[in-house]
Amino acid sequence: MPSFKDCTVWTLLGVDFTSAPSRRKPITVARGVLQPSLWDGSVSAIRVLAVESCPDWAAFDRQLNQPGPWVGAFDLPFGLPRALVQSLGWPEDWRAMIELYTQLSRDEIRTRFRSFCADRPVGHRFAHRATDGPARSSPSMKWVNPPVAFMLHAGVPRLLAAGVTLAGLQAGDPGRIALEAYPALVARACVGKQSYKSDAARGATGPRRDAREAIVASLERGDYGFDSRPVVLPPGMREQLVDEPGADRLDAVLALVLAAWALTRREMNWGLPADMDPLEGWIVGA
């Protein structure tokens, strides 16, 4: 693994994304750094510096345009299933496909994806990307529960407009690296399949709070896989992560953990598999 001397100047970002940011439901960005060991210069911990809210697109765009070097893990899909793209007759070049996709309205996307699903057998309506299996993630073409297709539609064009590098998909600024993340990968390593969040008021249950507390405790101990370095939180943040039913702040911190894992593998294509489908993309750490 790289020593700390290779990583000191890099900022870590973890981004919990929404396709319709507002003051009630902002895009949430965790910011941190790798912390060195005093003995040998290796990475001893992940230090979270702050968690910030972006209530509108202007605030999010300012985050993306912050000077590097930084590596960010973004909780939104970067690509669509190859089977879907081929069925629709869309370009199989990633950039061309994204440009066509983002020209469509959400209603047009919903109509085309529903038509695709209607022609497929029950139980296999949605097409999946190769990364969905190991990540156990929702297909990126879903337009409801969660509407990740609209997250791609809203988020990826802004990454491209900011000129960042989308690792494995699109070259850009080599000092600003964007990776697709799925915070549940880290959460599951801590509490298995136990539910830890809900945006609905009735979902603010004691068992979910207990799960969030267990996740935070695992992070602080460094007991969660993904190299398992202790996560150091600033004063007062532990309570914020545990007490928020929707877990937006916690998901941003979990994404930051995946950014840290990727940073230590930046000489190995940020930990992405060598045979990653360059049309579909890949969830970092899956």
C-alpha positions in Angstrom: 0.0 0.0 0.0 1.2 3.6 -0.5 2.7 5.3 2.4 1.3 8.5 3.8 3.8 10.6 2.0 2.0 9.6 -1.2 -1.4 10.8 0.2 -0.9 13.9 2.3 -2.2 16.6 -0.1 -5.4 14.8 -1.1 -8.7 15.8 0.3 -11.4 13.1 0.7 -15.0 13.9 -0.2 -18.0 11.7 0.5 -21.3 12.8 -1.2 -24.8 11.8 -0.3 -26.7 12.9 -3.4 -30.2 13.9 -4.2 -31.6 14.8 -7.6 -33.7 17.6 -6.2 -31.6 19.4 -3.5 -33.4 21.8 -1.1 -33.0 23.1 2.4 -35.1 20.2 3.7 -33.2 17.6 1.7 -29.8 19.0 0.7 -26.9 17.2 -1.0 -24.6 16.4 1.9 -20.8 16.4 1.6 -18.4 15.0 4.1 -14.8 16.3 3.9 -11.7 14.7 5.4 -8.1 13.6 5.1 -5.9 10.6 5.7 -4.0 10.8 9.0 -0.4 9.6 9.2 1.2 7.3 11.8 3.8 9.1 13.9 6.0 6.0 13.6 6.4 5.0 10.0 4.4 7.4 7.9 1.7 4.9 7.0 -2.0 5.8 7.1 -3.3 5.3 10.6 -6.7 6.8 10.5 -9.3 8.7 8.5 -10.1 12.1 9.9 -13.4 13.7 9.1 -13.1 17.5 9.2 -16.6 18.6 8.4 -20.0 17.7 6.9 -21.5 20.4 4.8 -24.9 20.9 3.1 -25.6 22.0 -0.5 -29.2 23.1 -0.5 -29.1 24.0 -4.3 -27.2 23.3 -7.4 -25.1 26.4 -7.1 -23.7 25.2 -3.8 -23.0 21.7 -5.2 -21.3 23.1 -8.3 -19.0 25.2 -6.0 -18.0 22.0 -4.2 -17.1 20.3 -7.5 -15.1 23.3 -8.6 -13.0 23.5 -5.4 -9.3 23.1 -6.5 -7.7 19.7 -6.0 -6.2 17.4 -5.3 -9.3 15.7 -4.1 -11.0 12.3 -4.6 -14.7 12.1 -4.1 -17.0 9.1 -3.7 -20.5 10.1 -5.0 -23.7 8.2 -4.1 -25.2 8.2 -7.5 -24.8 5.9 -10.5 -22.4 6.9 -13.3 -23.8 4.6 -16.0 -26.7 2.5 -17.3 -26.9 -1.3 -17.9 -25.4 -2.3 -21.3 -28.5 -4.5 -22.0 -30.8 -1.5 -21.6 -28.6 0.8 -23.8 -28.4 -1.9 -26.5 -32.1 -2.5 -26.4 -32.9 1.2 -26.8 -30.4 1.5 -29.7 -28.4 4.2 -27.8 -24.7 4.8 -28.4 -22.4 2.3 -26.6 -19.8 5.0 -26.1 -20.2 6.2 -22.6 -19.9 10.0 -23.2 -22.2 9.8 -26.3 -24.8 7.8 -24.3 -24.7 10.3 -21.4 -25.2 13.2 -23.8 -28.2 11.6 -25.3 -29.6 10.5 -22.0 -29.3 14.0 -20.4 -31.2 15.6 -23.3 -34.3 13.6 -22.4 -36.8 14.9 -19.9 -37.6 12.8 -16.8 -41.0 11.9 -18.3 -39.3 10.7 -21.5 -36.9 8.6 -19.4 -39.8 7.1 -17.4 -41.8 6.2 -20.5 -38.9 4.5 -22.3 -37.8 2.6 -19.2 -41.3 1.4 -18.5 -41.7 0.2 -22.1 -38.4 -1.7 -21.7 -39.5 -3.3 -18.5 -43.0 -4.2 -19.9 -41.4 -6.5 -22.5 -39.4 -8.5 -20.0 -40.5 -11.4 -17.8 -41.8 -10.9 -14.3 -39.0 -10.9 -11.8 -36.5 -9.7 -14.4 -38.1 -6.4 -15.4 -35.0 -4.2 -14.7 -31.7 -4.6 -16.5 -28.7 -4.7 -14.1 -25.1 -3.6 -14.4 -22.3 -6.0 -13.7 -21.5 -4.1 -10.5 -25.0 -4.6 -9.1 -24.3 -8.2 -8.2 -21.3 -7.8 -5.9 -22.6 -4.4 -4.6 -26.2 -5.7 -4.1 -27.3 -2.3 -5.4 -30.5 -1.1 -7.1 -30.4 -1.1 -10.9 -29.3 2.3 -12.1 -32.4 2.4 -14.4 -34.9 2.6 -11.5 -37.0 5.7 -11.5 -38.7 5.1 -8.1 -37.7 3.8 -4.7 -35.0 5.0 -5.1 -35.1 7.2 -8.3 -31.4 6.5 -9.1 -32.0 7.0 -12.9 -32.9 10.6 -12.1 -29.9 11.0 -9.9 -27.6 10.0 -12.8 -29.6 12.4 -15.0 -29.0 15.3 -12.6 -25.5 14.5 -11.3 -23.3 13.2 -14.0 -23.7 16.2 -16.3 -22.6 18.5 -13.5 -19.5 16.3 -12.9 -18.7 16.6 -16.6 -19.4 20.4 -16.7 -17.0 20.8 -13.7 -14.2 19.0 -15.7 -13.5 16.4 -13.1 -12.1 12.9 -14.0 -14.7 10.2 -13.7 -12.4 7.3 -13.0 -12.5 4.6 -15.7 -15.1 6.5 -17.8 -14.0 10.1 -18.6 -10.6 11.8 -18.3 -10.6 15.3 -16.9 -8.7 17.2 -14.2 -6.2 14.6 -12.8 -6.4 16.4 -9.4 -10.2 16.0 -9.0 -11.3 12.4 -9.1 -15.0 11.3 -9.0 -15.9 7.7 -8.1 -19.3 6.1 -7.9 -20.1 5.0 -4.3 -22.7 3.0 -2.4 -22.6 3.8 1.3 -24.6 0.6 2.1 -21.4 -1.4 1.3 -19.8 -0.1 4.4 -23.0 -0.1 6.5 -23.5 -3.8 5.7 -20.0 -4.6 6.9 -21.0 -3.1 10.2 -24.6 -4.3 10.8 -25.4 -6.7 8.0 -28.8 -6.3 6.5 -30.2 -4.4 9.5 -32.0 -1.2 8.4 -30.4 2.0 9.6 -32.3 4.9 8.0 -35.6 6.1 6.7 -36.8 9.5 5.4 -40.4 8.8 6.5 -41.3 10.1 10.0 -42.7 6.7 11.0 -39.3 5.2 10.1 -37.5 7.0 13.0 -37.5 3.9 15.1 -35.3 2.8 18.0 -33.9 -0.2 16.2 -32.7 2.0 13.3 -31.1 4.4 15.7 -29.4 1.5 17.4 -28.1 0.4 14.0 -26.7 3.9 13.3 -25.0 3.9 16.7 -23.5 0.4 15.9 -22.2 1.7 12.5 -20.6 4.7 14.0 -19.0 2.6 16.7 -17.6 0.3 14.1 -16.2 3.2 12.2 -14.5 4.7 15.3 -13.0 1.3 16.2 -11.8 0.7 12.6 -13.9 -2.5 12.4 -15.7 -2.4 9.0 -13.5 -3.9 6.3 -12.2 -1.7 3.5 -8.8 -1.6 5.3 -10.5 -0.8 8.6 -8.7 2.3 9.6 -10.3 4.1 12.6 -12.5 7.1 11.6 -11.9 10.1 13.8 -14.9 12.4 14.1 -14.9 16.1 15.2 -16.5 17.0 18.5 -20.3 16.7 18.4 -20.5 14.9 15.1 -21.0 11.4 16.6 -24.4 12.5 18.0 -25.4 14.1 14.6 -24.7 10.9 12.8 -26.6 8.7 15.3 -29.6 11.0 15.8 -30.4 11.8 12.1 -33.2 9.3 11.0 -32.5 9.8 7.3 -28.8 9.2 7.8 -27.7 11.7 5.1 -24.7 12.8 7.2 -23.8 9.2 8.0 -24.1 8.1 4.4 -21.8 11.0 3.4 -19.2 9.8 6.0 -19.6 6.2 4.7 -18.9 7.4 1.2 -15.9 9.2 2.4 -14.6 5.9 3.8 -14.8 4.5 0.3 -13.0 7.5 -1.1 -10.2 6.8 1.4 -10.0 3.2 0.4 -9.7 4.3 -3.3 -7.1 6.9 -2.6 -4.7 4.3 -1.2 -5.2 2.4 -4.5 -4.8 5.3 -6.9 -1.9 3.7 -8.6 -4.2 0.7 -9.3 -6.9 2.7 -11.1 -8.4 3.7 -7.8 -9.3 0.2 -6.9 -11.6 -0.3 -10.0 -11.4 -3.7 -11.7 -9.3 -3.9 -14.8 -12.2 -5.5 -16.7 -14.7 -2.9 -15.7 -17.3 -2.2 -18.5 -16.5 1.3 -19.7 -20.1 1.9 -20.6 -21.7 0.8 -17.3 -19.1 2.0 -14.7 -18.4 0.4 -11.4 -19.2 1.0 -7.7 -15.9 1.6 -5.9 -15.1 -1.2 -3.4 -17.7 -3.6 -4.8 
